[in-house]
Amino acid sequence: MRLARVVLLIVSAAGAAAPGAVAQPFPNRPIRAIVGFVPGGSTDLIARQLAQKLTESLGQPVIVDNRPSGAGIVAAVLAKDAPPDGHTLYFGTISALSTNVAVQARLPYDPVRDYAPITMTLSNPYFLVVNPAVPVGSVKEFVALARARPGQLNYSTSGSGGGAHLAVELFRAMAKVDLAHIPYKGSAQATAEVVAGHVQMSFSQPAVMLPHAKAGRIKVLGVTSLKPLRSWPDAPPIAEAGLPGFEASSWQGVLVPARTPKLVIDRLHREIVKALHSPEVERRLLTEGSEIGGGSPEAFAAYIRNEIAKWTRVVKEAGIRVE
């Protein structure tokens, strides 16, 4: 009987403690926001804006931790290995979450298995831009010129295997044109080379190309989204300019390590969506030509899977491999 009473007391104590453990408030310490790029880039800037808003709404500091590396792999691994308690946010991008899978033989993480998506924060379509000396004024005219001069026109990107590179490869395949690829270190340099006339064409993000376009230093022929952008409404969607169904965007979002509790994911989702649609964040994103996210965790998870499949198919057909 004495042993039975002892066992009963232990079980009762454990049962009383369990609700307290489950009910522990979130967050209960500072939150780390991991970014795989240097300070000042587009991913870093949106991370810092959201971190400020989340600090206010969650009542704990949200601290951006920049871990730049090739294709964002270091940041992806750090986020994967963090405790799944919501105190580590991962600002993942198209490269780390989809194109890396397509172009690299091995990765030390799995974008589908190792993370729980919270929401896509934004997407940025690309503008098809050319140097003013290129004698074309539309996407159809550019395609015709490229077909007449196979292999003689070149294009710049921010690096081999990145979103812009694969977007042009999709364009090449659908338009049936032969273009030469010249990779650079970053989208700003890639666009600058078009401005200088060293390359003829590029797929450039809105924030990078808009100052050059407004100054007449490049010509904008089309946009890779399915609808025109407010930032440059005169650029027709490439899908409506001769390549039906063509669509490509650079995108990013917030994730947490897999096995993070659903209650924590739901809280983070509510606060991040609210921050995305705050007047100052929304104004900045729309001015830069971004499309604002804020969809459900399930929608973001499905989008990541679809992007992996899409770009894996493009890479296979184009024979691209990045070591």
N, C-alpha and C positions, 0 to 999 in steps of 0.2 A: 504493500500500500504506500509506504514511504517513497519507494522508487517511482511509483505511478504519479504521486503528487509532484515530485521533482520534474518528471518529464512534462507534466501538464503546465507547470510554471514556466518552463523553458519555451514550450510551444506558444503559450499565451504572450510571453514577452516578445517573441519573434513576430507574432501577429500584430502586436501593438506598435512595434518599430517599423513594420513594413509600410503602413500608410504614410508615416513621416518621411520615409525615403522616397516614396513615389511622389509625394507632394512637395518635394524640395523645389523651391521656385527656380524658374529659368528666366533670364540668366542669373547666375550667382557669382560671376567673376568676369573680368574683361574677355572680350571676344577677339580672336585673331582672324583677319581677312587676308587670305593668301592670294597674291597676284603674281603671275609668272612673267612679268615684264618690268622694265625699268620705270621709275617715277616719271610722270609727265606724259606718258602715252595714253591712248584712248581708254584702254582697260583700267589703267591706274586712276585716271581722272574720274571715271564713273564710280569706281570702287570707293574713292575718297568722298565723293558726294553722298553716296549711300551710307558710308560709314558714319558720317556726321549726323545724318537723319536717324540712323538706327541707334546711335549713342543717345540721342534725345528720347526716342520712343521706348527703348529697352531699359534705360537707366543704368547701363554699364558701358564703359569705353569700348568702342570697336576700333581696333588698331590695324592699319594696313601693313602687311608684311610682304615687301617686294622680294621675290626670289627669281630673278631673270635667268633664263638658260635657253639653249636651243630648243625651239618648239614648245617651250613651257613644261618640259618633262619634270624638272626638279620640283616645281610647285605642285604638279599633279600628284607626285609620290608623297610629298609632305602632307597634302590634304588627305590622301587615301589612308595614311598611317596614323592620322590624328584620332583621338578618342571620339566615339560617335555620340556626343552629348550636346551638340549644337553650339559649342564654344569655338569651333573652327569653321569659317566660311571659306569656300573656294570659288574664286571668280574665274570660271573656265571659259574657254573660247573655242571657236570652230577648229582651230589647229589642234589643241590638246584633246578635244572631245570627239573629233571625227576625222579630220584629214590625216592626223598622225597614224591612226589605225590603217588608213588606206595606203600610205606611202612607206611606212616603216615595217620591217620584217618582224621585229619584236619590240614590245613596250613593257615597262615594268609596272603597268597598271592597266586596268580594264575600265573604259569609260562607262560601260553599262553596269558592270557588276560591283564596282568599288565605290560608287557615289549614289546619294539620294538627291535627285534634282529638286530645287526649290522653285525657281522660275527663270525663264529667259528675261534678261533685262532689256536688251535692245538688239536690233539687227540693222546692218548697214549694207544696202545694195551697192554695187559698184557702178560707176559711170564709164562707158566706153569713150575714151578721149584720144584724140590724135593731135599731132603737131599741125599748126596752121598751114604748113607747106604741103601737107598731104592733100591731093586734089580730090577730096570727097566732101559731101555735105550731109550724108545720111548713112545709116547702117547698111542699107542695100547697096549704096555706091561703094562703101568700103569692102563689102564682100565681093562685089564684082571686080574691084581693083586687085584684091588678094588672089582671086581665082585667075586673073590675067597675069599675075606676077608671082607664081608659086615659089615659096621659100625666100623671096626677096624682101618682104616686109618683116620687121621684127617687133617684138613687144616686150615691155619691161614689167617685172613684178617685184614684190617685196621679199621674195625668196622662193627657192624650189620647194614644191610640195605644200605651199600655203594655200589659203583660200582663194586668193586672186589668181594664182597659177592654175589651180584646178578649174576655176571658173572660165579662164581663157581656153583651157583644153576642152571643156565642154562646148564652148563657142566654136572652136576649130572643128570639132567633130560634127556638130549640127550644121554648120555653115559649109562644111567640106572645103576648108581652106588650109593652106600650109603656111604657118607663121613660125619665125625663129624666136626662141625664148632667150631673154637676157635677164637673169636674176640679179637683184640688188639687195642691200641690207636696209630694208624698211620701205614703207609706201611713199614717204616724202621724197626719198632719193629716186625711186622708180618714176614718180610723176615729174620730178625735176629733169630727168633725162629726156622725157617727151618734150618738155618746154624748151630744152636746149637743142632739140632736133637730132639727138644721138640715136633715139629710137622713134619709130613712127606711131606706136599705139600702146595703150595701157588700160587696164581696168583699175580705176582709181576710186578710193572712198570719198564720200562727199566732203568731209572736213578738210581733206588734203587738196582736192581739186578745185573747190569753189573759189578761193582767192585767185587762182590762175585763170579760171574760166571767166570770171568777172572782169579781169584785166585784159582779156583777149589773147592770152599767151598759149591757150590750148583751145581746141574745138571739142565740144561735147556732142556726140552723135546719138547716144542712147543710154538707157539705164537698165540694170539687170533685174529690177523688181517687176512685178506684174502690173503695177500702176505707177503713174508719174509721181515724183516727189515734190513736196511743197517748196523745197530749197532750190529746185531747178525744174519747174514744170514744163519747160519747152523740150526737155529730153524725153523722147517717146520710149516706152518699154521695148526692149529688143524683141520680146515675144510678139509685139504688134508691128514690128518693122522687118518682118521677113523670116523670123525663126520662132514659129508658134511653140509655146510651152517652155521656152527658155526662161530660166530663173536661177539666180545665184545670189547669195548674200553672205557677208561676214557677220557673225553673231557671237553673243556672249551671254552668260547667265551665272546664277549663283547655285552652288551645290553644297552639300555637307557629306561627311563620310557615311558609307552604307551602315545600316542598322541604327541610325539616329531615330529616336522615338518620334512617332507620328505627331504627338501633341507639340513637340518642339518644332517640327517641320511646319505644321500649320501656323504656329505663332510667327515664325520667321517669314513665312509666305505673306501673311497679312501685313506685317510691318514693312517688308520690302516693296510690295505692291503700292502701299500707301506712300512710301518715299518716292517711288518712280513717278507717281502722279502728283507730287507736290509741285506748286507753280514754278519754282526755280529750276528743279531738275527737268521737268517736262519742257520748259522753255529752252533750256540749253540743248537738250537732245533733238528737239524739232528744228532748232536753228542749224544744227550740224547735219541735218538730213537723215537722222536716225528714225527708225520705226520703233516705238516704245513697246516693250514686252509687258509682262505681268500676268501671263497665263498660268494655268494650274501646274502643279508638279507632274501630274500624269501627262499633260500635253507636252511639257518640256522633255520628259523621258521619251515619249514617242517621237518627237522631233529629232532628238539625238540619234535614235536608232535609224530613222529614215535618212538622215544626213550621212551616217556611216555607210549605209548601203549605197546611196547615190554616188558618193565620192570614191568608194571602193570600185564601183563599176567603171567610173571615168578613168581612174588610175590604171585599171587592168587593160582597158581598151587602148589607152595612150602609151602603155608600157613604161610608166613613170616609177622610179624607185629612188628613195633618198636614204643614204647610208647614215 
